[in-house]
Amino acid sequence: MAAAAMAAVTFTAASANAATMTNSPTPPTIDGLDIASYGTTTGSDKWWPDVATSYGNPGKTVGQTFTTGSQGVRLNAITFQVTSGTQPTKTYAIRVGEVSGATFTTIASESATQGFVTANNDYWTWTLDTPVSLFPDTVYGVDVGFLSSTSSWETGIPYVYYTANVYSGGTSFRSGTAGNGIGDSSITATNADRVFHLDLTAAAPPVLTLRVDPVTGATAMRGHSSQSISFSYYEITSAAGSLDSSNWVSLADQDFEGHGPANGSGNGWEEAGGAGSGALAEAYLLGDSTIGTGQSVSLGNGYDPDVGAEDLVFTYLTDSGKVIEGLVEYISSVIPGDANWDGVVDAADYIALKRSFGMASGARYQDGDFDGDHDVDWDDLVILQGSFGQGTGGTPTIPEPGSAMLLVFGAAALLRRRASIGRTGQ
């Protein structure tokens, strides 16, 4: 239970932004680009900060998948209808992610606090602190995890309504095996829908996005959700020296414009001089290239995860001569806790963490630094515990009953051993 509580604390800390939570006896109005389903309820899911496998799976998240239309939109708020009245104070974690089959890839997360009393059958709304831009014609999912409550279950357990599967663009789902409201990369869809509302508005002016994998260092430019963009110059800078010029695969390297290898004529992409850990840049002097709607163009492994400052600035020059600062997203394809990147979290990853446990600085992801703070400690073990057995890269070594606690005891032993060594050396 202590490990689960620590996992909840870790998840909440990862959500830098705080959503605003409100309740109402009436549903939000459906207008503009909103997506909603207010069908007749047929049942409800139990929801409480508990182990995921208790009666009714209360510790899992409650969610809904949906499909965007023909234009890019911005998600501003999420609403679910809840059966029971509740008392404060409660905390929640909201996730937005892309969905492919049963896989959920988080693109944004925020936390929220309920400091008010709710009534039976209220509509609960979480308004995001930072709206999330969504691509057109794409399947996404939103879910909410119930992290904690200072009031007991006797004051009201919220059950979240569902209906028959009346919305054609998605289904309801639940996620998380760690319990206590912690969702993961796998979802279990049902033949039903939430009673839900998504507040959507037209997206902001189109910009290119630099997507960075902070674990592997992979970088790629991604087109806007609804409009192609032409450009003739771009640069990526890092004040902390987080770039890797030796593993950068430039547009010139790829002959992106199709005019053959760079020859100094300006009739194609050419790398700017001085490429290094602080800057990467290229220019197409006599023309421009276009990145299509939703297109992704790899730039190799241009980010250095061993520095990992996450301070990149991405700017480019459009075909109309405007200098635009693009977006930068840090999204990893690696399962949290997968130290050797083999697609499954198993005993080999625990061994990697064990070998480096207590490392106070300079730690890498492969050493067991799963939270990116360059050390290997209890927080990293909690992340590994929460993901243990996940993945499809091979046959995972699933822990037998009680094995998760053995990981805890092993870490405690490591801590005692480190402390003993410290006292002996004094």
N, C-alpha and C positions, 0 to 999 in steps of 0.2 A: 504494500500500500504506500510505503514511503517512496519507493522508486517511482510508482505511478504519479504521485504528487509532484515529485521533482520533474518528471516529464512534462506535466502540465505547466509548471513554472517556466521550463525551458521554452515551450511552444509559445507561451504568452509573451516572453521576452523577445522572441523573433518577430512579433507583430509590432513594428515601430509605430503604426498609426492606430488611433482609437476611433472606432465608429460610434455614432450616437444612436442610442436605442430608445424607441417610443412605442406606445401601445394605443389601440383605438378599438371601439366596439364595431366600427364599420370598416369595410375594406377600402384600400386606396382606389381612387378613380383611375380607370384605364384610359390613357390618352396618348397621342403621338405614336412613338415607337415602342411603347411598353409591351411586355409579354406577361400574360397572366392566365390563370385558370381558377375559376370559382365554382367548380362542379359540386354536386351533392356529395357530402362526406359519406364514406363507407367504413371508416375505421380510424385508428390512431396508433402512433408509435410512442412507446415509453421513452422518456428522456430525463436522464439524471447523471450527475458525476459519480460514476460507479464503474466496476469492471465491465468490459464489453460483453461478457458471456453470461451475465446475470439474467434473471427472468425478464424477457422482453428486450434484451440487448440494450439497456439504457445508456451505457457508456459510449456508444457509437454516435457519430454525427448524424444529423438529419439533413437531407439535401434534395436537389432537383436538377436534372439536366435540361438543357434547352438549346434551341438552334437559332442562330441569328439570321436576319434577313439579308437582302441584297446590298445593304450599305453598312459601313462601319458605324458602330454605336459606342456609347459610353454608359457603363453600368453605374448608377448612383445609389441605389438602395434595393434591399431585399426584404420581402414580407412573407411570413408564414402565419397560418391561423393555428391557435393553440387551444386545447380543450379546457384546461383548468386554470383557475386563478392562483397566483403565487405571491409570495412575500419576498422583499429584498433581503440581503444583497447577493446577487448572482453575477457570475462572469462568463463570457462566451468568447469563442474564437470563430471568426468568419473567414471562409476561404473562397476564392474564385479560381477556377482552373479550366484548362482544355481537357476534353474527354475523348478518348479513343478506345472503344470497346469497354473493358472494365478498368482501364488505366486513367487515373486522375493526375494531371500535372499542374501543380499550383503555380499561378502567375501573380497572385496577390493575396495577402492575408492581413486582417486587422483584429483587434480585440474590442470588447464592449462590456459595459457594466450596467446591470439593471438595479437602479436605486429606488424603485417605485413599486407599488402594488399593482397587480394585474387581475382582471376579472375573467370569468369563464367565457370562452369562445372569442376572446380578444384577437386582434390581428397585431402581431409583433413585427416591428420594422427596424431594421438596422441600416442607417444611412452612413455610407462610407465616407471616411475623412478624405480619402483620395480616390475619386472615381476611376474605374478601370476601363481602358479602351479595348474594344473587342473587334475582331475581324469579321467580315461578312461571311455568310454561308458556312459557319463553323459551329461545331457542337461544344458547348461549355457546360460546366456544372458549378453550382453554388451550394455550400453547406455550412451549417453552424454547429459547433461543438459546445457542449455544456461543460464548463471547466470546474466551477466551484459554486457552493452555496453556503452562506452563513446561517440560513434558516433551515430547519429540519424538514424531512419529507412529509411530516404530518401537516405542515402548513400549505401543502399543495405540490404535487408532482406534475409538471407540464407534460401532457401528451400532445404530439403534433399530428394534426389531421392529415388524412389522405383520402383521395377519391378513386373512382375507377380511372383507368387510363384513357382520359378524354382529351388530353393535350397531345397532338401528333408529333410535336417536336422534341419530346424527351420523356423521362420517367422520374419517379422519386427514387432515392437511393440512400444507403447508409454506408459509413466508412469507419475504419479504425479497429484494430485488434488490441491496442494498448489500453483502451478504456479511458475514462475521465475526459471524454470529449476530444481526444486526439485523433484526427483523421490521418490517413496515410495515402499511398499512391494507388490503392486498390479500392474499387467501389462495388457494392452489391446492389444491382438495380432490381426494382420490383415492377410488376405489371400494374402500376398505379401512378398517381400524381399527387403532389402536395396541393393544398389550397394555397396558392402562391401568387405573388406579384413582383415583377422586376421593373424598376423605374429606369427607363432607357432614354437617352437623348442622342442627337446627332453628334458624331465625334468631332474633335477639334481639327483644325487644318492639318492636312497630311504631312507627316515627316517620316524619314527613314529611322530605323531602329538598329542599334548595335546590340546584338544578343551575345552575352558572354557566359561561358560555363566556368564558374569560379573554382571548380574542382579539377577539370581536365585542361583548362586554358583555351578551349575551342572558342573561336569568335566568328560571327557571321553578321552581315548586313541583311536586314529584312525589310521588304517593302511595306508600304502602308496598306491598311485593310481595305481601302476602297478606291485608291487612285495610284497609278504608276507615277514614278518620280524620275526625272532626268537630272544628271549631275555631271560635273566635269572636274571636280577636285574633292578630296576628303582628307581629313586628318584625325588621328586619335592621339590624345595626349594623356600623360599621367605624371602628376607632380611627384609621386612617390616612386616612380620607376617600375610600374607594374606591367610593362609591355615586354614582349619577347620577340625581337626582330629576327632571330635565327629561325624561329618556327612560324613566322608570319608568311602566309601565302598570298602575295599581292595580286591585284587584278592584272598587272603586267605579267606576273608569273603564269597566270591562267590564260593569257591572250584573250581577255574578256571581250574586247571589241571585235576580235577576229581579223586583225590586220597584220598578224605575225608578231614575232618577237620585238621588244622595244629596241629602237635603233637611234633614238635621239632626235627624230624628225618632228615629234609632237603629234604624229598621226596615230595615236593610240595611248594607252595608259603607260606611264613611266613613274618609277619610284623617285620620290624626292630624296635629296642627299641628307645625310645625317641621321638615318633611321637608327633607333636604339631603344633603350628601356623607357625613355621619356616621350618619344614621339614616333609615329608611323604616318606617312603621308604619300599620296600619289596624285598625279594630275594628267588630264587629257587635254592638251593645249589647243588642238585644232578641231575638237569635237566634244561629244558627250555620250554617255551611256545611260540606259534606262533600266531601272529595277521595277519589274511588274508588280501588280497587286498581289500581296502576300508572298512574293518570291523571296527565297533565302539564298544568299550568296556567301559561301564560306570564305573566310580569310585565314584558314589554317588555325594553328594554336598560337594566336598573337598575344595572348594574355599569360602572365607569369603567376600561377597560383601560389608559388612559394613566397612571393611578396604579398599578393592578395589584398592590396589596399582598397580595391573597389572604388577607385576615384577617377575612372576614365571620363574624359570629355570628348564627345564625337561631334564634329562639325563638317559641313560640306557646302559646296557652291552649286546652286541650281543652274539649269540652262538659261534662266532669266537673269542670272547675275546676283541672286540673293544669297547671302551667307546665313545658313540655318544651323542651329544647334539641334542635333538629333537626340533621340531618346537612347538611354543605355539601360539594358535589363540584365540582371545577373540571375540566370536560371540554370540549374545543374541537371544533367541527365542521369547522374549517379545516385543510386539509392542511399539515403543517409545511413552511414555505418559500413558501407561497402568499401573497405580500405584498399582492396586489390583490384577494384573496378571489374570484377568478373560477372557482375549482374546478379549476384545473390549475396545476402548477408548471412555468414555462417561462422563456423569455428575458426577458419583461417583469418577472418577479420578480427575476431576476439584475440587471437594470438598476436596479430600485428599491434593491437592496442596494448596488450599486456607487456610486450617487449619495450614499449616506449612510455608506459604509465609513470607519471611523475615528471616527465620532461617539461621544463618550465618555460622554454622559449625555443624558437626555431623549428617547431614541429610542423610537419606537413600532413595533408589528408591521409596519405599512405601510412603515416606513423600512428594514426588514430585521432588526429585533430579534426573531429567531425563538426565542431561549431565554429571553426575558423579563427580562434583566438591565439593560435600558435603555441598552445600547450596541450598536454594530454592529461586529463583529470577526470573526476567523477562525472562532470557534465557530459563528456564524450561517451562514457560508459552508458549513461542513461539513454543517449541517442542510439547506441548500438543495441541495447536491450529492446527499445521500442520497435526496431526494424528486424530483429533476429528472425531468420527463416523466410524473409521476404525476397522476392526476385525470381527470375526465370532463366538466369544465365547458366544454370546447371542444376544438379540435384542438391538442394540445401540440406545441411545437417540440422534437422529440426531438434531442438532440445527436448529431452524427455521431461515428464512432470517434475517440477521443482528445479529444473536446470537454470531458469532465469534467476532464481534466488542464489544459485551457486555462483553466477556471475557477480552478484552483489557481494557475496562473501569473499570471492576472489579479489575483488577490488578493495574491500576492507583490509584483507591481508596485505595487499600491496601497499596500502597507505600505512599500515602499522610497520611494515618492513622499512619503508622509506623514512618514517619518523625515527625508528630505532637506529638506522644508519646515521641519521642526522645527529642524534644525541651522542653516539659513539665517537663521532668525528669532532665533537666540541672539546 
